[in-house]
């Protein structure tokens, strides 16, 4: 199954934004490098002309495609508005390449987190805390789309995202590379604040409703919890990720 982790995809290099306003914003932001813009054949009007002008000003390639093709590429049939752009993410790479480089110490593995706002906030927090890599599988986790970019306040373009096919395969690859996998779970008996966190580890954040999936759990070596007071049962996954990331940073 590990061959799927190694499988290459264009999504391992780009953050794809869609919709006329997000695409235009990416084109006029000189800190971003836009690889190409794809416009639907039937896209017309002033916003489209503005996109074409902005692309021309930066010598960005514009391709025309059918409206159906744009919807397929965007992965969103309701909000693409007939246009998308591939924005180069300079720190994004395949998980297999990152493991081969031997440069990873602290890694977050997202498993089944499907709310774009949560993924975006996790990317922002983890990047701010200096986490080496955030594994965002192509399947089972919210796509890196404009909603994720907005929630990250633009950090998603520059976050150290590691791509793979599924969280289960990523967990297996991390274990094979010698990483202990520690899941953050409300039911865990061991407090995050009572242990000496290892300098080299992968931390698993489970989905909003299902928690850590069975495929990933098979590779988990331990679980940690955040102590709760005041009758609060648990934190939102993005809030829990913030506590975890800065506790890791404190241990450094």
Secondary structure by P-SEA (a helix, b strand, c coil): cccccccccccccccccccaaaaaaaaacccccccbbbbccccccaaaaaaaaaaaaabbbbbbbcaaaaaaaaccccccccbbbbbbbcccccaaaaaaaccccbbbbbcccccaaaaaaaaaaaaaacccbbbbbccccccccaaaaaaacccccccbbbbbccaaaaaaaaaaabbbbbbbcccccccccccccccbbbbbbbcccccccaaaaaaccbbbbcccccccccccaaaaaaaaaaaaaaac
